[in-house]
Amino acid sequence: MSGDKRLAFVGDDPAFDWLKLPQVQALFKLLNRDGEEVRIVGGAVRNSLLGMVVKDFDCAATAEPSLVMHWAHDADVRVLPTGLDHGTVTLLIDDMAFEVTTLRTDVETDGRHAQVAFGRDWSVDAHRRDFTMNAVYLDKDGCLHDPTGCGIEDARLRVVRFIGNADRRIAEDYLRILRFFRFYAQYGENFRREDYRACIAAQKSLSTLSAERVGVEMVKLVQGPFAMAALHAMHVGGMLGDVLGSVPRLSRFSGLLRLASSLRLKPDLSLLLTALCVEVEEDAQRVAKTLRLPNRIRDIMVRLVRGYRSVNDPSEAAIQTLAYLHGKEVATSMIMLAIVDRRLDPDLTELSMELHGLELWSVPDFPISGRDLLDHGMAPGPEVGSCLSRLEARWVKSGFALTRSELLSAKLMKCL
């Protein structure tokens, strides 16, 4: 078969120890037969070359989907027809998922969809992929195959490079514009200037993509270790604001990353996006709609922008109060956003200890209820809820120190 030159043996490399897993060996046994072959490709190989955790397994096979499914059924392996139009099925071997795609070439593309034809040429299959680091194959013997000639080196040097002509690769699938920046955010330290210019030149094509596809890429991008560099590159190219649906605030985002590093904390998605492009509640609603974010993320962003400006002193008492009112995670995010946006200057060593200590703090339960007020002679009605809220505020202000008896004392009740 064409493009079949073996370039490196990694069978003894600890980063590729997953090759010895019984599920992986079962996959090879299942699909390496009758002149057919399967190889691991993409993320598992790329991440292993980078020394990163392997999270999933993409596979390329010479066997067509119908044959893959036939063999799987005969072996009592569960099959999910996840993408038959593109030659993809997912095999579940002892609950480990392997996405198997038949070698193929793109016959016709319009930037959003592709018609494919199955083939048996590893080089052709490699050259229809997006980046060189994603086109390295690993066979059952632990040998790497690199049909593009630079995938292994690019992965190890963290270079994001389109395979062949960047304009052509982008025209095949406009999402590759965002994938270029997302891969730079997650894996890269370098990219080719001509590839970058091709992405900027084609940025208007992003408007033809579904919001869901754009959102998936941006969510991964902002959480990448090189997110700031990628976002800056997008901003310089004039595309970041349109993609987000809001005005980016890169200095605040950069400040958040520096603060998080100093505090040894990892910002969650809601905090990252709020720092990046959410100034008021309307921004949170718009960004969530633009990127099709879950309602939970939207609601947390709304809470952050509603509450962080009230944070003045990130003391232990203030932190615990915020944690009681909003939950520990939101409280931590609110404090970090306040420090960055309002330029507060706390002792970071002390603050780090307090925030990490918050993980061990047990959020107290308000010791009285409306029933208690009724039992103490208050008439039923709206005033019960109002009085309960005022008592709770007193209790919180006391540092949760007021006891049940003190809260229900005639003197305090009279003051309310």
Backbone torsions as a table, in degrees:
resi	resn	phi	psi	omega
1	MET	NA	148.0	-177.4
2	SER	-69.9	155.4	176.1
3	GLY	65.4	33.4	-170.3
4	ASP	-107.4	17.2	-177.8
5	LYS	-71.0	128.7	177.8
6	ARG	-84.7	134.1	-173.7
7	LEU	-113.5	-29.1	-175.2
8	ALA	-157.3	146.8	175.8
9	PHE	-105.9	124.5	-177.4
10	VAL	-122.8	13.4	-176.4
11	GLY	-59.5	-24.7	179.8
12	ASP	-98.7	0.7	-179.2
13	ASP	-79.1	123.1	-179.3
14	PRO	-57.0	-26.6	-179.7
15	ALA	-66.4	-18.9	-179.9
16	PHE	-109.8	24.0	179.9
17	ASP	-59.8	-24.7	179.4
18	TRP	-61.4	-18.8	178.2
19	LEU	-61.0	-25.5	-177.5
20	LYS	-88.0	-4.2	-179.8
21	LEU	-59.7	141.2	-178.9
22	PRO	-60.2	-32.3	179.5
23	GLN	-67.9	-39.5	179.2
24	VAL	-67.2	-43.2	178.3
25	GLN	-64.0	-34.7	177.3
26	ALA	-66.1	-36.0	176.9
27	LEU	-61.7	-48.3	179.6
28	PHE	-61.0	-41.7	-179.8
29	LYS	-63.7	-35.9	-177.2
30	LEU	-70.6	-40.1	-170.0
31	LEU	-109.8	-7.6	174.9
32	ASN	-95.2	85.7	-177.4
33	ARG	-162.9	158.5	175.8
34	ASP	51.4	39.3	177.9
35	GLY	80.8	2.6	178.5
36	GLU	-99.4	161.4	-177.2
37	GLU	-146.9	146.6	173.5
38	VAL	-124.1	144.3	175.8
39	ARG	-135.4	149.7	173.3
40	ILE	-80.1	139.6	-177.5
41	VAL	-145.4	163.6	173.2
42	GLY	80.5	-132.9	-168.4
43	GLY	-56.9	-43.5	-177.3
44	ALA	-63.1	-43.1	179.6
45	VAL	-70.2	-47.7	179.7
46	ARG	-57.2	-50.2	-177.8
47	ASN	-64.3	-35.3	178.1
48	SER	-66.5	-40.2	176.4
49	LEU	-63.8	-30.0	179.8
50	LEU	-88.4	-5.1	-177.0
51	GLY	73.6	27.3	-178.7
52	MET	-107.0	166.9	-178.8
53	VAL	-67.0	138.0	175.5
54	VAL	-92.5	123.9	-175.2
55	LYS	-107.4	-28.4	-178.6
56	ASP	-151.7	169.2	-174.5
57	PHE	-126.1	114.4	170.3
58	ASP	-100.9	139.9	-175.8
59	CYS	-131.2	148.9	173.9
60	ALA	-117.7	137.5	-175.5
61	ALA	-137.8	148.7	174.7
62	THR	-78.3	-27.3	-179.4
63	ALA	-69.3	140.9	179.0
64	GLU	-76.5	159.5	-173.9
65	PRO	-53.9	-40.3	-178.4
66	SER	-61.5	-38.7	179.5
67	LEU	-72.5	-40.5	176.9
68	VAL	-58.2	-45.7	-179.0
69	MET	-67.3	-38.2	178.6
70	HIS	-61.5	-48.7	179.3
71	TRP	-63.0	-39.5	-179.4
72	ALA	-64.4	-44.1	178.9
73	HIS	-62.5	-40.1	179.0
74	ASP	-63.0	-30.2	-178.5
75	ALA	-95.0	9.8	-178.0
76	ASP	57.9	35.5	174.4
77	VAL	-96.6	130.2	-178.4
78	ARG	-69.6	138.0	-177.5
79	VAL	-122.5	132.9	173.7
80	LEU	-116.0	119.1	179.8
81	PRO	-78.4	72.7	-169.6
82	THR	-74.8	-21.0	-178.8
83	GLY	-164.0	57.8	-174.0
84	LEU	-60.5	-32.5	-180.0
85	ASP	-62.2	-25.1	179.6
86	HIS	-110.9	13.1	175.9
87	GLY	80.0	25.3	-174.3
88	THR	-116.0	131.7	169.3
89	VAL	-131.7	155.4	177.6
90	THR	-111.8	126.9	177.5
91	LEU	-103.3	134.1	176.8
92	LEU	-108.9	107.5	180.0
93	ILE	-109.7	109.0	-174.5
94	ASP	51.4	45.2	177.4
95	ASP	68.5	7.0	172.5
96	MET	-96.0	126.9	-173.7
97	ALA	-90.9	134.1	174.6
98	PHE	-126.0	116.2	177.2
99	GLU	-87.9	113.0	-173.5
100	VAL	-108.9	122.0	179.8
101	THR	-121.2	130.2	178.5
102	THR	-68.0	140.5	175.7
103	LEU	-49.6	138.2	-173.0
104	ARG	-154.3	169.9	170.6
105	THR	-133.3	147.2	178.6
106	ASP	-82.9	116.0	-178.0
107	VAL	-80.8	-43.0	-178.4
108	GLU	-147.7	134.2	179.6
109	THR	-136.2	154.0	176.8
110	ASP	-128.9	17.4	-179.6
111	GLY	91.6	-14.7	178.6
112	ARG	-126.3	-36.6	-178.0
113	HIS	-130.9	157.6	179.4
114	ALA	-137.1	141.8	169.1
115	GLN	-98.7	134.1	-172.4
116	VAL	-121.6	157.9	172.6
117	ALA	-126.9	135.6	-179.1
118	PHE	-74.3	152.0	179.9
119	GLY	-148.6	-169.0	-179.7
120	ARG	-136.1	13.3	-175.6
121	ASP	-102.4	113.7	-177.9
122	TRP	-63.7	-36.0	-179.7
123	SER	-67.0	-43.1	177.6
124	VAL	-61.8	-43.3	178.9
125	ASP	-61.2	-42.0	-179.3
126	ALA	-64.0	-43.3	-172.8
127	HIS	-77.7	-3.1	173.2
128	ARG	-96.5	-1.9	179.7
129	ARG	-80.8	175.8	-172.8
130	ASP	-84.6	-61.0	-173.1
131	PHE	-116.9	151.6	-177.2
132	THR	-60.0	-36.5	-178.4
133	MET	-69.1	-12.8	179.0
134	ASN	-98.1	3.1	-174.3
135	ALA	-118.9	35.7	175.9
136	VAL	-108.6	129.4	-174.4
137	TYR	-109.7	145.2	177.3
138	LEU	-121.7	124.8	-178.6
139	ASP	-94.3	179.8	-174.1
140	LYS	-64.5	-23.3	-178.4
141	ASP	-87.1	-0.5	-179.1
142	GLY	85.5	21.2	179.4
143	CYS	-101.8	135.2	177.3
144	LEU	-88.3	143.2	175.7
145	HIS	-124.0	131.0	-173.7
146	ASP	-130.2	79.0	-175.3
147	PRO	-61.3	-27.4	-179.7
148	THR	-79.3	-15.7	177.6
149	GLY	86.4	-9.2	-178.6
150	CYS	-139.0	7.4	-176.8
151	GLY	-64.8	-42.6	-179.4
152	ILE	-64.3	-48.1	-179.0
153	GLU	-64.6	-43.0	180.0
154	ASP	-62.4	-40.0	178.5
155	ALA	-62.6	-46.9	-177.4
156	ARG	-68.4	-29.2	178.4
157	LEU	-93.6	0.4	179.1
158	ARG	58.7	46.8	177.3
159	VAL	-103.0	121.9	175.9
160	VAL	-88.9	113.6	-174.9
161	ARG	-136.5	127.3	173.4
162	PHE	-65.2	147.8	174.7
163	ILE	-79.8	120.7	178.8
164	GLY	70.2	-138.5	-175.5
165	ASN	-79.5	120.0	-176.3
166	ALA	-63.8	-41.9	179.7
167	ASP	-57.9	-41.0	-178.9
168	ARG	-68.6	-43.0	179.7
169	ARG	-61.7	-39.9	-179.5
170	ILE	-69.0	-40.8	180.0
171	ALA	-62.1	-27.6	177.8
172	GLU	-70.5	-32.9	-179.4
173	ASP	-158.4	107.8	-175.8
174	TYR	-64.1	-21.5	178.5
175	LEU	-62.1	-20.2	179.5
176	ARG	-62.8	-20.2	173.8
177	ILE	-60.6	-50.8	179.9
178	LEU	-71.2	-35.4	177.9
179	ARG	-62.5	-34.2	177.1
180	PHE	-58.5	-48.8	-179.5
181	PHE	-73.2	-33.7	178.4
182	ARG	-66.1	-41.7	177.9
183	PHE	-66.4	-35.2	175.6
184	TYR	-63.2	-41.3	179.6
185	ALA	-66.9	-35.2	-175.1
186	GLN	-90.5	-37.4	-169.6
187	TYR	-126.4	-22.8	-163.6
188	GLY	-90.2	156.7	167.0
189	GLU	-127.6	-8.2	-179.1
190	ASN	-149.0	154.7	167.2
191	PHE	-148.1	160.7	179.8
192	ARG	-80.1	136.0	-177.8
193	ARG	-60.8	-37.1	-179.4
194	GLU	-67.1	-31.5	176.1
195	ASP	-68.7	-42.1	177.8
196	TYR	-61.2	-46.5	-179.5
197	ARG	-62.6	-36.2	177.8
198	ALA	-63.7	-39.8	178.6
199	CYS	-66.0	-43.5	179.9
200	ILE	-65.0	-40.6	-178.4
201	ALA	-64.6	-29.0	-175.7
202	ALA	-101.0	10.9	-170.7
203	GLN	-61.5	-28.8	179.9
204	LYS	-63.6	-21.6	179.3
205	SER	-67.6	-17.9	-179.6
206	LEU	-62.7	-25.2	-178.9
207	SER	-66.6	-15.3	179.5
208	THR	-86.0	-8.9	-177.2
209	LEU	-86.9	154.9	176.2
210	SER	-70.5	148.4	179.0
211	ALA	-61.4	-32.7	-179.8
212	GLU	-62.7	-44.0	-179.3
213	ARG	-66.3	-41.4	177.9
214	VAL	-63.3	-43.9	-178.5
215	GLY	-61.7	-41.2	179.3
216	VAL	-58.7	-44.5	-179.0
217	GLU	-67.1	-42.5	-177.0
218	MET	-69.3	-35.7	177.0
219	VAL	-61.7	-42.9	177.7
220	LYS	-68.3	-37.7	-176.6
221	LEU	-62.6	-51.3	-173.8
222	VAL	-66.5	-16.8	179.5
223	GLN	-96.0	1.0	-178.8
224	GLY	-75.6	154.4	-179.1
225	PRO	-66.6	-20.9	177.9
226	PHE	-113.4	32.0	-175.1
227	ALA	-60.6	-40.3	-176.6
228	MET	-61.5	-43.3	179.8
229	ALA	-64.5	-41.7	-179.2
230	ALA	-66.8	-44.0	179.8
231	LEU	-64.5	-39.0	177.8
232	HIS	-62.5	-42.5	179.0
233	ALA	-63.0	-40.7	177.7
234	MET	-65.3	-40.5	-178.6
235	HIS	-66.1	-44.6	178.3
236	VAL	-60.3	-35.3	179.2
237	GLY	-78.1	-3.4	174.8
238	GLY	81.5	19.5	-174.5
239	MET	-115.1	-14.5	-169.8
240	LEU	-65.7	-45.4	-178.6
241	GLY	-60.0	-41.3	179.4
242	ASP	-66.0	-39.4	-179.4
243	VAL	-66.2	-40.6	-177.8
244	LEU	-80.0	-26.1	-174.0
245	GLY	74.9	22.7	-178.9
246	SER	-160.8	165.4	-179.5
247	VAL	-78.2	121.0	-179.7
248	PRO	-74.6	143.5	175.7
249	ARG	-120.9	82.4	-172.9
250	LEU	-67.7	-33.0	179.9
251	SER	-65.5	-39.0	178.3
252	ARG	-68.7	-40.8	178.3
253	PHE	-61.9	-45.3	178.9
254	SER	-62.4	-41.5	178.1
255	GLY	-62.4	-38.5	177.8
256	LEU	-62.4	-43.8	-179.6
257	LEU	-62.5	-41.1	178.1
258	ARG	-65.0	-42.6	179.4
259	LEU	-63.5	-45.1	-179.7
260	ALA	-60.1	-39.9	178.3
261	SER	-64.1	-41.3	179.5
262	SER	-65.7	-35.1	-178.3
263	LEU	-88.9	-2.7	-177.7
264	ARG	57.4	46.0	179.0
265	LEU	-125.3	153.5	178.3
266	LYS	-110.5	112.6	-179.7
267	PRO	-64.0	141.6	176.7
268	ASP	-85.5	175.4	-173.7
269	LEU	-60.4	-42.9	-177.7
270	SER	-61.8	-40.0	178.8
271	LEU	-69.8	-41.7	179.5
272	LEU	-59.6	-47.2	-178.2
273	LEU	-69.3	-37.0	178.0
274	THR	-63.4	-46.2	178.6
275	ALA	-62.6	-35.0	-175.3
276	LEU	-74.8	-41.8	-168.9
277	CYS	-153.4	17.6	-179.1
278	VAL	-119.2	117.3	-179.5
279	GLU	-109.4	-37.0	179.2
280	VAL	-134.0	171.6	-175.7
281	GLU	-58.2	-37.7	-179.7
282	GLU	-61.7	-34.1	176.8
283	ASP	-62.4	-43.4	-179.8
284	ALA	-60.8	-43.6	179.7
285	GLN	-63.8	-42.2	-176.5
286	ARG	-70.3	-44.0	179.5
287	VAL	-63.6	-41.7	179.1
288	ALA	-61.3	-38.8	178.6
289	LYS	-71.5	-41.3	-178.3
290	THR	-62.9	-41.7	-176.4
291	LEU	-99.2	4.5	-179.8
292	ARG	52.7	52.1	-179.4
293	LEU	-79.6	153.2	175.3
294	PRO	-60.9	150.3	179.7
295	ASN	-57.7	-32.6	-179.8
296	ARG	-61.6	-42.9	179.3
297	ILE	-66.5	-43.9	178.0
298	ARG	-57.7	-45.8	-176.6
299	ASP	-65.7	-37.3	178.7
300	ILE	-67.7	-40.5	177.7
301	MET	-60.7	-40.6	177.8
302	VAL	-61.7	-44.5	-179.9
303	ARG	-63.7	-38.4	-179.8
304	LEU	-62.7	-49.2	-176.8
305	VAL	-71.8	-24.2	176.0
306	ARG	-73.5	-31.3	-169.2
307	GLY	-111.2	-21.1	-169.3
308	TYR	-69.0	-25.6	-177.8
309	ARG	-71.5	-14.5	178.4
310	SER	-85.6	-5.8	-179.0
311	VAL	-83.2	117.5	179.6
312	ASN	-115.2	-36.9	-174.6
313	ASP	-132.8	101.6	-178.9
314	PRO	-76.4	57.3	177.2
315	SER	-80.3	171.6	179.9
316	GLU	-60.1	-41.8	-179.5
317	ALA	-64.8	-42.4	179.7
318	ALA	-65.2	-39.2	179.3
319	ILE	-63.7	-43.9	-179.6
320	GLN	-67.5	-35.8	177.1
321	THR	-63.3	-45.4	178.2
322	LEU	-63.4	-38.7	179.7
323	ALA	-65.1	-36.8	177.9
324	TYR	-67.3	-41.2	-175.2
325	LEU	-77.6	-33.9	-170.9
326	HIS	-123.6	-9.3	-172.4
327	GLY	96.7	154.1	-173.4
328	LYS	-63.1	-45.2	-175.6
329	GLU	-66.6	-44.8	179.6
330	VAL	-66.1	-38.2	178.9
331	ALA	-61.4	-44.9	178.4
332	THR	-61.8	-44.3	179.1
333	SER	-63.3	-40.6	-178.9
334	MET	-63.0	-41.1	179.3
335	ILE	-66.5	-44.3	-179.5
336	MET	-63.6	-41.6	179.0
337	LEU	-65.2	-39.8	179.0
338	ALA	-63.5	-42.0	-179.6
339	ILE	-62.0	-44.8	-176.9
340	VAL	-71.8	-46.2	-173.9
341	ASP	-76.5	-36.9	-174.3
342	ARG	-101.3	4.5	175.7
343	ARG	56.4	40.5	173.1
344	LEU	-69.2	155.5	-174.3
345	ASP	-130.8	64.9	179.4
346	PRO	-77.6	166.8	172.5
347	ASP	-72.7	111.2	-172.4
348	LEU	-69.6	-30.8	177.8
349	THR	-64.8	-46.5	178.9
350	GLU	-66.2	-42.0	-179.3
351	LEU	-63.9	-39.2	178.3
352	SER	-59.9	-44.0	178.9
353	MET	-62.7	-40.4	-178.2
354	GLU	-68.4	-41.6	-178.5
355	LEU	-70.6	-38.1	176.2
356	HIS	-70.7	-32.4	176.5
357	GLY	-68.8	-25.4	179.0
358	LEU	-59.9	-29.1	179.4
359	GLU	-61.5	-29.2	-178.3
360	LEU	-93.6	-9.7	-177.0
361	TRP	-76.1	132.7	177.5
362	SER	-89.9	118.0	-180.0
363	VAL	-65.4	122.9	-176.1
364	PRO	-74.8	157.7	176.2
365	ASP	-98.6	134.1	176.0
366	PHE	-59.2	123.4	-166.8
367	PRO	-79.1	-3.7	179.5
368	ILE	-128.9	166.8	-179.2
369	SER	-136.5	175.7	177.5
370	GLY	-61.4	-31.7	178.2
371	ARG	-60.7	-37.6	179.3
372	ASP	-63.8	-39.9	179.8
373	LEU	-66.3	-39.7	177.6
374	LEU	-63.9	-40.7	179.7
375	ASP	-65.8	-22.0	179.4
376	HIS	-97.0	18.4	169.8
377	GLY	99.1	1.0	178.9
378	MET	-76.2	136.3	-179.6
379	ALA	-72.8	142.8	177.5
380	PRO	-59.0	147.8	178.7
381	GLY	146.1	-178.0	-177.3
382	PRO	-58.9	-26.8	-176.7
383	GLU	-65.3	-24.1	178.7
384	VAL	-61.3	-48.8	179.4
385	GLY	-64.5	-39.7	179.9
386	SER	-65.1	-43.6	179.2
387	CYS	-64.8	-41.0	179.4
388	LEU	-61.7	-40.8	179.6
389	SER	-64.8	-40.0	179.7
390	ARG	-68.3	-37.9	177.1
391	LEU	-65.7	-40.4	178.8
392	GLU	-63.4	-39.7	178.2
393	ALA	-62.3	-41.3	176.8
394	ARG	-61.6	-43.5	-179.2
395	TRP	-63.5	-44.3	178.1
396	VAL	-63.8	-43.9	-179.0
397	LYS	-63.0	-27.9	178.9
398	SER	-78.1	1.8	-174.9
399	GLY	76.2	29.1	179.3
400	PHE	66.6	23.6	-174.1
401	ALA	-89.7	-28.6	-178.5
402	LEU	-61.4	132.5	-179.1
403	THR	-85.4	170.5	178.2
404	ARG	-58.1	-44.9	-179.6
405	SER	-63.2	-41.6	-179.7
406	GLU	-66.3	-39.0	179.8
407	LEU	-65.5	-33.9	-177.6
408	LEU	-93.9	6.0	-178.5
409	SER	-65.8	147.3	-178.0
410	ALA	-60.0	-35.5	-178.0
411	LYS	-63.9	-47.4	-178.6
412	LEU	-69.7	-39.5	178.7
413	MET	-62.1	-36.8	179.3
414	LYS	-67.6	-36.4	178.9
415	CYS	-64.5	-28.3	179.8
416	LEU	-79.0	NA	NA
